[in-house]
Amino acid sequence: MYTKTEDQVLLMKEAAMLVSKTLTEVAKVLKPGMTTLDIDLLCMQFAKDHKASISFHNYHGYPHHICASVNDVVVHGFPNKNPLKEGDIVSIDFGVILNGWHGDHAYTFILGEADPAAIELVKVTKESLYVGIEKAIVNNRIGDIAYAIQEHTEKKHGYGVVRELVGHGLGKELHEDPQVPNYGKRGTGLKLKENLVLAIEPMINMGTHKVYTDDDGWTVKTQDGKPSVHFEHDVCIKKDTALILSDFSIIEAAEKANQNLNSSYY
């Protein structure tokens, strides 16, 4: 298992926090009329200004710096020149390499007034991330995290939990073992050890859990065309309470201050 030393965890926290700070810059300026290519450039420049490399660019041939997933796009959406609109649900997933270690997480924004059902999906998906993190402690198992997320989203709210895409270990590599599904059975899977670092990332659909990959070979969309939401934290396993290496609070503060964004759900 890819457990880290305390010093390595601190280095990973620096990388995770740079991603959080980058997403905070997005939250400050995001508005209808912007394009996801604008956001891609912003994130790339901010990371490079802070002496970091980009995790995603050229990863298995991925051509951009961020994944920008709008409305029915689940994950891995290509940034493009289409202006964002009022009511859009926009997930930005970003990763950096700082001092040899990866930070990788995602945040979903709501632009202006939106469908109440979509706002509820954002709220519940974000809640499910923290419900899963509560189980990310020593001697629990991967299945405990997975079950908690599925229970909160699928069983309580009737949403679709994506099966084909999962969270993962994180470290010197962007994707390390173990895989972290968002569905499963309690008490199953790998037993969690202290200082294992995971990227926990519920990907939750308003309708069916079924997805397909677009012709570009990357963009994953919901089969029924209904919205999907994605949140992701970098989390270090500890004995009693997981240590979250990334920080949504700074993103949320910028989100609340930006009158073009909808933060009514919390």
C-alpha positions as CSV (number, residue, x, y, z in Angstrom):
1,M,0.0,0.0,0.0
2,Y,1.2,3.5,-0.9
3,T,1.4,5.0,2.6
4,K,3.3,8.2,3.1
5,T,5.6,9.6,5.8
6,E,4.5,12.6,7.8
7,D,6.9,14.8,5.8
8,Q,5.5,13.5,2.5
9,V,1.9,14.2,3.7
10,L,2.9,17.8,4.4
11,L,4.3,18.1,0.9
12,M,1.1,16.6,-0.5
13,K,-0.9,19.2,1.5
14,E,1.1,22.0,-0.3
15,A,0.2,20.5,-3.7
16,A,-3.5,20.0,-2.7
17,M,-3.7,23.6,-1.3
18,L,-2.3,25.0,-4.6
19,V,-5.2,23.3,-6.4
20,S,-7.6,24.8,-3.8
21,K,-6.1,28.2,-4.3
22,T,-6.4,27.8,-8.1
23,L,-10.1,26.8,-7.9
24,T,-10.6,29.9,-5.6
25,E,-9.3,32.1,-8.4
26,V,-11.9,30.5,-10.7
27,A,-14.6,31.2,-8.1
28,K,-13.6,34.8,-8.0
29,V,-14.2,35.4,-11.7
30,L,-16.5,32.7,-13.0
31,K,-19.7,34.1,-14.7
32,P,-22.0,33.6,-17.7
33,G,-20.3,34.5,-20.9
34,M,-16.9,33.1,-19.9
35,T,-15.7,30.0,-21.7
36,T,-14.1,26.9,-20.2
37,L,-11.0,27.7,-22.3
38,D,-10.8,30.9,-20.4
39,I,-10.8,28.9,-17.2
40,D,-8.2,26.5,-18.6
41,L,-5.8,29.4,-19.3
42,L,-6.4,30.9,-15.9
43,C,-5.7,27.6,-14.0
44,M,-2.6,26.9,-16.1
45,Q,-1.1,30.3,-15.6
46,F,-1.8,30.4,-11.8
47,A,-0.2,27.0,-11.3
48,K,2.9,28.0,-13.3
49,D,3.2,31.3,-11.5
50,H,3.5,29.1,-8.3
51,K,6.2,26.9,-9.8
52,A,4.0,23.9,-10.3
53,S,3.5,21.6,-13.3
54,I,0.1,20.5,-14.5
55,S,-1.0,16.9,-13.7
56,F,-3.5,16.5,-16.5
57,H,-1.8,18.0,-19.5
58,N,-0.6,15.2,-21.9
59,Y,-1.6,12.6,-19.3
60,H,-2.3,9.6,-21.5
61,G,-2.7,12.2,-24.3
62,Y,-5.2,14.5,-22.6
63,P,-4.8,17.8,-24.5
64,H,-5.9,20.4,-21.9
65,H,-4.9,21.6,-18.4
66,I,-8.3,21.2,-16.7
67,C,-11.3,19.0,-17.0
68,A,-14.4,21.2,-17.5
69,S,-17.6,19.3,-17.2
70,V,-20.8,21.2,-17.9
71,N,-24.4,20.0,-17.2
72,D,-24.7,16.4,-18.5
73,V,-20.9,15.9,-18.7
74,V,-19.9,13.8,-15.8
75,V,-16.1,14.2,-16.0
76,H,-13.2,14.7,-18.4
77,G,-14.9,17.4,-20.4
78,F,-12.7,19.3,-22.9
79,P,-12.5,23.1,-22.3
80,N,-14.1,24.8,-25.3
81,K,-15.1,28.2,-26.7
82,N,-18.8,27.9,-25.9
83,P,-19.9,30.8,-23.6
84,L,-21.2,29.5,-20.3
85,K,-24.9,30.4,-19.6
86,E,-27.0,31.3,-16.6
87,G,-28.1,28.1,-14.9
88,D,-25.1,26.0,-16.1
89,I,-23.7,23.5,-13.6
90,V,-19.9,23.6,-14.1
91,S,-17.4,21.1,-12.6
92,I,-13.7,22.1,-12.7
93,D,-11.2,19.3,-12.0
94,F,-7.6,20.3,-11.8
95,G,-4.3,18.8,-10.7
96,V,-0.8,20.0,-10.1
97,I,2.6,18.5,-9.4
98,L,4.5,20.5,-6.7
99,N,7.8,19.2,-5.3
100,G,7.2,15.9,-7.0
101,W,3.8,15.3,-5.5
102,H,0.3,15.5,-7.0
103,G,-2.7,17.5,-5.8
104,D,-5.9,16.7,-7.5
105,H,-9.5,17.8,-6.8
106,A,-12.7,19.1,-8.2
107,Y,-15.5,21.6,-7.4
108,T,-18.8,22.1,-9.0
109,F,-20.2,25.7,-9.5
110,I,-23.7,26.9,-10.3
111,L,-24.0,29.9,-12.5
112,G,-26.7,32.3,-11.4
113,E,-30.3,31.1,-11.1
114,A,-30.7,27.4,-11.8
115,D,-33.3,24.6,-11.7
116,P,-34.0,23.8,-8.0
117,A,-33.6,20.1,-8.8
118,A,-30.0,20.8,-10.1
119,I,-29.2,22.9,-7.1
120,E,-30.3,20.0,-4.8
121,L,-28.1,17.6,-6.8
122,V,-25.1,19.8,-6.1
123,K,-26.0,20.0,-2.4
124,V,-26.4,16.3,-1.9
125,T,-23.3,15.4,-3.9
126,K,-21.2,17.8,-1.9
127,E,-22.7,16.3,1.3
128,S,-21.9,12.8,0.2
129,L,-18.2,13.6,-0.2
130,Y,-18.0,14.5,3.5
131,V,-20.1,11.5,4.5
132,G,-17.6,9.3,2.7
133,I,-14.6,11.1,4.3
134,E,-16.0,10.4,7.7
135,K,-15.3,6.7,7.0
136,A,-11.8,7.3,5.8
137,I,-10.1,6.3,9.0
138,V,-7.6,3.6,10.1
139,N,-9.0,0.0,10.0
140,N,-12.1,0.9,8.1
141,R,-12.3,-0.4,4.5
142,I,-12.7,1.1,1.1
143,G,-16.2,-0.4,1.0
144,D,-17.2,1.7,4.0
145,I,-16.4,4.9,2.1
146,A,-18.2,3.6,-1.0
147,Y,-21.3,2.5,0.9
148,A,-21.6,5.8,2.7
149,I,-21.6,7.8,-0.5
150,Q,-24.0,5.4,-2.2
151,E,-26.4,5.4,0.8
152,H,-26.5,9.2,0.9
153,T,-27.0,9.8,-2.8
154,E,-28.7,6.7,-4.3
155,K,-30.7,5.2,-1.5
156,K,-31.8,8.5,0.2
157,H,-32.3,10.6,-2.8
158,G,-32.7,8.3,-5.8
159,Y,-29.7,9.6,-7.8
160,G,-27.5,7.6,-10.1
161,V,-24.0,6.7,-8.8
162,V,-21.6,6.4,-11.7
163,R,-20.0,2.9,-11.7
164,E,-17.4,3.2,-14.4
165,L,-15.3,5.9,-12.8
166,V,-13.8,5.9,-9.3
167,G,-11.6,7.8,-6.9
168,H,-8.0,6.6,-6.4
169,G,-4.8,6.7,-4.4
170,L,-2.6,9.8,-4.9
171,G,1.0,10.5,-4.4
172,K,4.1,10.6,-6.7
173,E,1.6,9.3,-9.4
174,L,-1.7,10.9,-10.3
175,H,-3.5,7.6,-10.0
176,E,-2.2,5.0,-7.5
177,D,-3.8,2.1,-5.8
178,P,-6.3,1.6,-4.3
179,Q,-9.4,2.5,-6.4
180,V,-12.1,4.1,-4.4
181,P,-15.6,3.4,-5.9
182,N,-18.7,5.5,-4.9
183,Y,-20.8,2.4,-4.4
184,G,-20.2,-0.9,-2.6
185,K,-20.7,-2.9,0.6
186,R,-19.6,-2.0,4.1
187,G,-16.7,-4.1,5.5
188,T,-15.4,-5.0,2.0
189,G,-12.3,-4.0,0.2
190,L,-8.8,-2.9,1.3
191,K,-8.3,-2.1,5.0
192,L,-7.2,1.5,5.4
193,K,-3.8,2.2,6.9
194,E,-2.6,5.5,8.4
195,N,-1.1,8.0,5.9
196,L,-2.6,6.5,2.9
197,V,-3.7,9.4,0.7
198,L,-6.9,9.1,-1.4
199,A,-8.7,11.3,-3.9
200,I,-12.3,10.7,-2.9
201,E,-14.6,11.9,-5.6
202,P,-18.4,11.2,-5.8
203,M,-19.7,11.5,-9.4
204,I,-23.5,11.6,-9.1
205,N,-26.2,11.8,-11.8
206,M,-29.6,13.3,-11.4
207,G,-31.1,10.4,-13.4
208,T,-29.6,7.1,-14.5
209,H,-26.2,6.0,-13.3
210,K,-25.4,4.9,-16.9
211,V,-22.9,7.0,-18.9
212,Y,-21.1,6.9,-22.3
213,T,-17.9,8.3,-23.7
214,D,-18.1,10.9,-26.4
215,D,-16.3,10.6,-29.8
216,D,-13.3,12.5,-28.5
217,G,-12.4,9.4,-26.3
218,W,-12.5,11.4,-23.1
219,T,-15.7,13.3,-22.4
220,V,-18.1,11.2,-20.3
221,K,-21.8,12.1,-20.4
222,T,-25.0,10.8,-18.8
223,Q,-27.0,8.5,-21.0
224,D,-30.2,10.4,-20.3
225,G,-28.8,13.9,-20.8
226,K,-29.6,14.9,-17.2
227,P,-27.0,16.8,-15.1
228,S,-24.2,15.3,-13.2
229,V,-22.1,16.7,-10.3
230,H,-18.6,16.0,-9.2
231,F,-16.8,17.0,-6.0
232,E,-13.3,15.8,-5.0
233,H,-11.1,16.2,-1.9
234,D,-7.5,14.9,-1.2
235,V,-7.8,13.0,2.0
236,C,-5.1,11.4,4.3
237,I,-6.2,8.4,6.4
238,K,-5.8,9.0,10.2
239,K,-6.9,7.1,13.3
240,D,-10.0,8.9,14.4
241,T,-10.7,11.7,11.9
242,A,-9.5,11.9,8.3
243,L,-7.1,14.8,7.5
244,I,-8.4,16.7,4.5
245,L,-5.4,18.1,2.6
246,S,-7.4,20.3,0.2
247,D,-9.6,23.2,1.4
248,F,-13.1,24.1,0.1
249,S,-13.6,26.9,2.6
250,I,-11.5,29.4,0.6
251,I,-13.3,28.4,-2.6
252,E,-16.7,28.8,-0.9
253,A,-15.8,32.3,0.4
254,A,-15.0,33.4,-3.1
255,E,-18.1,31.7,-4.4
256,K,-20.3,33.5,-1.9
257,A,-18.6,36.9,-2.8
258,N,-19.2,36.4,-6.5
259,Q,-22.7,37.6,-7.4
260,N,-22.7,35.6,-10.6
261,L,-22.5,32.3,-8.7
262,N,-25.3,30.5,-6.8
263,S,-24.4,29.5,-3.3
264,S,-27.9,29.2,-2.0
265,Y,-27.6,25.5,-1.3
266,Y,-25.5,25.9,1.8
